[in-house]
Amino acid sequence: MDLNLYLRVIWRFRVLVVLGVLLAVALAGLTMFKVSSKGLHYRQHETWASQAVLLITQSGFPQGRSVYPSAVTKDGVVQPSTSFADPSHFADLAAFYAKLAGSDAVIQLMEQQSHPAGVIGAAPVTIGSGSKTSPLPLLAITGEAAHPRAARKTAAAGAKAFITYLTRQQNAAGIPPKQRVLVQVMNQPSQASLVQGRKKTIPIVVFLTVLIATLGLAFILENLRPRVRAIETTALERPPESGLTTSQSA
Protein backbone atom coordinates (compact mmCIF):
# COMPACT_ATOMS: atom_id res chain seq x y z
CA MET A 1 0.00 0.00 0.00
CA ASP A 2 1.46 3.29 -1.14
CA LEU A 3 0.12 5.68 1.49
CA ASN A 4 1.87 8.66 -0.07
CA LEU A 5 0.14 7.97 -3.38
CA TYR A 6 -3.26 7.83 -1.70
CA LEU A 7 -2.61 11.08 0.13
CA ARG A 8 -1.46 12.80 -3.06
CA VAL A 9 -4.60 11.69 -4.91
CA ILE A 10 -6.86 12.81 -2.06
CA TRP A 11 -5.08 16.15 -1.87
CA ARG A 12 -5.27 16.67 -5.62
CA PHE A 13 -9.02 15.99 -5.63
CA ARG A 14 -9.63 17.46 -2.19
CA VAL A 15 -12.66 19.45 -3.35
CA LEU A 16 -14.30 16.27 -4.64
CA VAL A 17 -13.42 14.39 -1.44
CA VAL A 18 -14.80 17.15 0.78
CA LEU A 19 -18.04 17.25 -1.21
CA GLY A 20 -18.27 13.45 -1.00
CA VAL A 21 -17.80 13.50 2.79
CA LEU A 22 -20.50 16.17 3.15
CA LEU A 23 -22.83 14.14 0.94
CA ALA A 24 -22.12 11.00 2.97
CA VAL A 25 -22.91 12.82 6.23
CA ALA A 26 -26.10 14.29 4.77
CA LEU A 27 -27.41 10.97 3.44
CA ALA A 28 -26.50 9.14 6.65
CA GLY A 29 -28.33 11.83 8.61
CA LEU A 30 -31.44 11.48 6.45
CA THR A 31 -31.55 7.76 7.22
CA MET A 32 -31.71 8.61 10.94
CA PHE A 33 -33.83 11.76 10.90
CA LYS A 34 -36.83 13.00 9.00
CA VAL A 35 -37.60 16.64 8.36
CA SER A 36 -41.07 17.99 9.03
CA SER A 37 -42.69 21.31 9.75
CA LYS A 38 -41.90 20.75 13.44
CA GLY A 39 -38.19 20.17 12.85
CA LEU A 40 -36.04 17.05 12.92
CA HIS A 41 -37.35 13.77 14.27
CA TYR A 42 -35.83 10.33 14.59
CA ARG A 43 -37.07 7.83 12.04
CA GLN A 44 -36.69 4.98 14.53
CA HIS A 45 -38.07 4.95 18.05
CA GLU A 46 -36.52 3.56 21.19
CA THR A 47 -38.36 0.86 23.11
CA TRP A 48 -38.77 1.30 26.85
CA ALA A 49 -40.37 -1.24 29.18
CA SER A 50 -41.99 -1.00 32.61
CA GLN A 51 -43.43 -3.85 34.66
CA ALA A 52 -46.20 -4.14 37.22
CA VAL A 53 -46.60 -7.29 39.35
CA LEU A 54 -49.99 -8.63 40.38
CA LEU A 55 -50.70 -11.04 43.24
CA ILE A 56 -53.22 -13.81 42.59
CA THR A 57 -54.87 -14.88 45.83
CA GLN A 58 -58.26 -15.14 47.52
CA SER A 59 -60.13 -13.54 50.38
CA GLY A 60 -58.49 -14.26 53.73
CA PHE A 61 -54.93 -14.31 52.34
CA PRO A 62 -54.26 -18.06 52.60
CA GLN A 63 -50.54 -17.52 51.94
CA GLY A 64 -50.33 -15.94 55.39
CA ARG A 65 -51.61 -18.99 57.24
CA SER A 66 -49.44 -21.75 58.67
CA VAL A 67 -52.35 -24.22 58.73
CA TYR A 68 -55.84 -24.07 57.31
CA PRO A 69 -58.76 -23.95 59.72
CA SER A 70 -60.67 -27.16 60.38
CA ALA A 71 -64.37 -27.85 60.41
CA VAL A 72 -66.31 -30.45 62.40
CA THR A 73 -68.91 -32.41 60.48
CA LYS A 74 -72.23 -33.64 61.83
CA ASP A 75 -70.63 -37.00 62.53
CA GLY A 76 -68.00 -35.35 64.73
CA VAL A 77 -65.23 -35.88 62.21
CA VAL A 78 -62.68 -33.06 61.96
CA GLN A 79 -61.88 -32.25 58.34
CA PRO A 80 -59.90 -29.44 56.73
CA SER A 81 -61.95 -26.45 55.80
CA THR A 82 -62.85 -26.20 52.14
CA SER A 83 -62.98 -22.39 52.20
CA PHE A 84 -59.34 -22.09 51.04
CA ALA A 85 -57.93 -23.37 47.81
CA ASP A 86 -54.66 -25.17 47.39
CA PRO A 87 -51.91 -22.48 47.14
CA SER A 88 -50.52 -24.18 44.04
CA HIS A 89 -53.85 -23.46 42.33
CA PHE A 90 -53.04 -19.74 42.22
CA ALA A 91 -49.67 -20.41 40.64
CA ASP A 92 -51.42 -22.44 37.94
CA LEU A 93 -53.89 -19.59 37.42
CA ALA A 94 -51.01 -17.19 36.79
CA ALA A 95 -50.14 -19.00 33.54
CA PHE A 96 -53.77 -18.87 32.40
CA TYR A 97 -54.20 -15.23 33.42
CA ALA A 98 -51.11 -14.32 31.43
CA LYS A 99 -52.90 -15.45 28.28
CA LEU A 100 -56.11 -13.78 29.37
CA ALA A 101 -54.36 -10.45 29.99
CA GLY A 102 -53.17 -10.38 26.39
CA SER A 103 -56.59 -11.16 24.93
CA ASP A 104 -58.42 -8.80 22.61
CA ALA A 105 -61.09 -8.14 25.24
CA VAL A 106 -58.58 -6.85 27.79
CA ILE A 107 -56.70 -4.79 25.21
CA GLN A 108 -59.91 -3.18 23.99
CA LEU A 109 -60.93 -2.39 27.56
CA MET A 110 -57.50 -0.87 28.22
CA GLU A 111 -57.80 1.38 25.18
CA GLN A 112 -61.27 2.50 26.26
CA GLN A 113 -60.13 3.31 29.79
CA SER A 114 -56.73 4.91 29.28
CA HIS A 115 -55.78 5.26 25.59
CA PRO A 116 -52.14 4.22 26.26
CA ALA A 117 -49.36 5.00 23.80
CA GLY A 118 -47.80 1.55 24.00
CA VAL A 119 -48.52 -2.18 24.06
CA ILE A 120 -48.74 -4.67 26.91
CA GLY A 121 -47.47 -8.16 27.50
CA ALA A 122 -48.07 -10.58 30.36
CA ALA A 123 -46.14 -13.52 31.80
CA PRO A 124 -46.27 -15.62 34.98
CA VAL A 125 -43.52 -14.98 37.50
CA THR A 126 -41.23 -17.90 38.37
CA ILE A 127 -38.36 -18.40 40.76
CA GLY A 128 -35.20 -20.40 40.18
CA SER A 129 -33.64 -21.45 36.91
CA GLY A 130 -33.43 -24.49 34.67
CA SER A 131 -35.09 -27.62 35.99
CA LYS A 132 -35.50 -26.01 39.43
CA THR A 133 -37.92 -23.36 38.22
CA SER A 134 -41.00 -22.99 40.42
CA PRO A 135 -44.13 -20.99 39.51
CA LEU A 136 -45.38 -18.28 41.82
CA PRO A 137 -48.90 -16.88 42.24
CA LEU A 138 -47.70 -13.68 40.57
CA LEU A 139 -48.46 -12.15 37.19
CA ALA A 140 -46.19 -9.60 35.50
CA ILE A 141 -47.80 -7.00 33.24
CA THR A 142 -45.25 -5.29 31.00
CA GLY A 143 -45.85 -2.05 29.15
CA GLU A 144 -43.67 -1.12 26.18
CA ALA A 145 -43.61 2.30 24.55
CA ALA A 146 -41.32 4.77 22.80
CA HIS A 147 -40.84 6.87 25.96
CA PRO A 148 -40.22 5.89 29.61
CA ARG A 149 -43.26 7.70 30.97
CA ALA A 150 -45.51 6.16 28.33
CA ALA A 151 -44.18 2.69 29.20
CA ARG A 152 -45.11 3.14 32.87
CA LYS A 153 -48.56 4.45 31.97
CA THR A 154 -49.11 1.51 29.65
CA ALA A 155 -48.15 -1.02 32.34
CA ALA A 156 -50.50 0.65 34.84
CA ALA A 157 -53.29 0.75 32.25
CA GLY A 158 -52.81 -2.93 31.43
CA ALA A 159 -52.96 -3.97 35.09
CA LYS A 160 -56.08 -1.89 35.68
CA ALA A 161 -57.82 -3.22 32.58
CA PHE A 162 -57.11 -6.84 33.48
CA ILE A 163 -58.43 -6.47 37.04
CA THR A 164 -61.53 -4.70 35.73
CA TYR A 165 -62.14 -7.40 33.13
CA LEU A 166 -61.76 -10.20 35.69
CA THR A 167 -64.12 -8.50 38.12
CA ARG A 168 -66.75 -8.03 35.40
CA GLN A 169 -66.56 -11.71 34.47
CA GLN A 170 -66.92 -12.73 38.11
CA ASN A 171 -69.95 -10.45 38.50
CA ALA A 172 -71.53 -11.83 35.35
CA ALA A 173 -71.01 -15.40 36.59
CA GLY A 174 -72.50 -14.57 39.99
CA ILE A 175 -69.52 -15.86 41.95
CA PRO A 176 -69.86 -15.13 45.68
CA PRO A 177 -67.21 -12.69 46.98
CA LYS A 178 -65.67 -15.26 49.32
CA GLN A 179 -65.19 -17.69 46.44
CA ARG A 180 -63.58 -15.26 44.04
CA VAL A 181 -59.99 -15.13 42.96
CA LEU A 182 -58.51 -11.78 43.96
CA VAL A 183 -55.94 -10.02 41.80
CA GLN A 184 -54.15 -7.22 43.60
CA VAL A 185 -51.36 -4.90 42.50
CA MET A 186 -48.32 -5.99 44.49
CA ASN A 187 -45.74 -3.79 42.73
CA GLN A 188 -46.61 -0.58 40.93
CA PRO A 189 -45.04 -0.10 37.46
CA SER A 190 -41.27 0.05 37.82
CA GLN A 191 -38.94 2.65 36.40
CA ALA A 192 -38.79 2.11 32.67
CA SER A 193 -35.65 0.55 31.24
CA LEU A 194 -34.34 0.74 27.69
CA VAL A 195 -35.06 -2.48 25.84
CA GLN A 196 -33.97 -1.52 22.33
CA GLY A 197 -32.15 1.58 21.18
CA ARG A 198 -32.06 3.18 17.76
CA LYS A 199 -30.11 1.12 15.26
CA LYS A 200 -27.18 2.87 13.59
CA THR A 201 -26.34 0.14 11.08
CA ILE A 202 -28.02 1.75 8.07
CA PRO A 203 -26.48 5.25 8.60
CA ILE A 204 -23.01 3.72 8.95
CA VAL A 205 -23.43 1.63 5.80
CA VAL A 206 -24.68 4.64 3.83
CA PHE A 207 -21.81 6.83 5.04
CA LEU A 208 -19.13 4.26 4.20
CA THR A 209 -20.69 3.47 0.81
CA VAL A 210 -20.71 7.11 -0.29
CA LEU A 211 -17.22 7.69 1.09
CA ILE A 212 -15.78 4.66 -0.71
CA ALA A 213 -17.51 5.70 -3.94
CA THR A 214 -16.01 9.18 -3.63
CA LEU A 215 -12.48 7.86 -3.13
CA GLY A 216 -12.97 5.42 -6.00
CA LEU A 217 -14.03 8.29 -8.28
CA ALA A 218 -10.95 10.26 -7.26
CA PHE A 219 -8.64 7.41 -8.26
CA ILE A 220 -10.52 6.91 -11.54
CA LEU A 221 -9.96 10.57 -12.37
CA GLU A 222 -6.31 10.21 -11.38
CA ASN A 223 -5.88 7.36 -13.86
CA LEU A 224 -7.69 9.26 -16.59
CA ARG A 225 -5.72 12.47 -16.02
CA PRO A 226 -2.42 11.50 -14.44
CA ARG A 227 -0.22 14.36 -13.29
CA VAL A 228 3.14 14.56 -15.12
CA ARG A 229 5.96 14.15 -12.64
CA ALA A 230 9.62 15.02 -13.26
CA ILE A 231 11.80 11.95 -13.08
CA GLU A 232 15.27 12.51 -11.74
CA THR A 233 18.00 10.85 -13.79
CA THR A 234 20.59 9.01 -11.81
CA ALA A 235 24.28 9.42 -12.44
CA LEU A 236 24.57 5.97 -13.97
CA GLU A 237 21.88 6.75 -16.50
CA ARG A 238 23.43 10.04 -17.64
CA PRO A 239 24.96 9.98 -21.19
CA PRO A 240 28.76 10.27 -21.44
CA GLU A 241 30.06 13.81 -21.83
CA SER A 242 31.39 14.74 -25.24
CA GLY A 243 34.94 16.10 -25.79
CA LEU A 244 38.35 15.27 -24.37
CA THR A 245 39.44 15.33 -20.80
CA THR A 246 42.25 17.62 -19.58
CA SER A 247 44.84 14.79 -19.63
CA GLN A 248 44.01 13.83 -23.20
CA SER A 249 44.32 17.37 -24.42
CA ALA A 250 47.77 17.63 -22.89
Stockholm file with secondary structure:
# STOCKHOLM 1.0

chainA/1-250         MDLNLYLRVIWRFRVLVVLGVLLAVALAGLTMFKVSSKGLHYRQHETWASQAVLLITQSGFPQGRSVYPSAVTKDGVVQPSTSFADPSHFADLAAFYAKLAGSDAVIQLMEQQSHPAGVIGAAPVTIGSGSKTSPLPLLAITGEAAHPRAARKTAAAGAKAFITYLTRQQNAAGIPPKQRVLVQVMNQPSQASLVQGRKKTIPIVVFLTVLIATLGLAFILENLRPRVRAIETTALERPPESGLTTSQSA
#=GR chainA/1-250 SS CCHHHHHHHHHHTHHHHHHHHHHHHHHHHHHHEEEETTEEEESSCCEEEEEEEEEEEETTCGGGCSSCCEEECTTSCEEECSSSCCHHHHHHHHHHHHHHHTSHHHHHHHHHHTCCSSEEEEEEEEESCGGGCEEEEEEEEEEEESSHHHHHHHHHHHHHHHHHHHHHHHHHHTCCGGGSEEEEEEECCCCCEEEECCCCHHHHHHHHHHHHHHHHHHHHHHHHSCCCCCCCCCGGGSCCCCSCCHHHHC
#=GC SS_cons         CCHHHHHHHHHHTHHHHHHHHHHHHHHHHHHHEEEETTEEEESSCCEEEEEEEEEEEETTCGGGCSSCCEEECTTSCEEECSSSCCHHHHHHHHHHHHHHHTSHHHHHHHHHHTCCSSEEEEEEEEESCGGGCEEEEEEEEEEEESSHHHHHHHHHHHHHHHHHHHHHHHHHHTCCGGGSEEEEEEECCCCCEEEECCCCHHHHHHHHHHHHHHHHHHHHHHHHSCCCCCCCCCGGGSCCCCSCCHHHHC
//
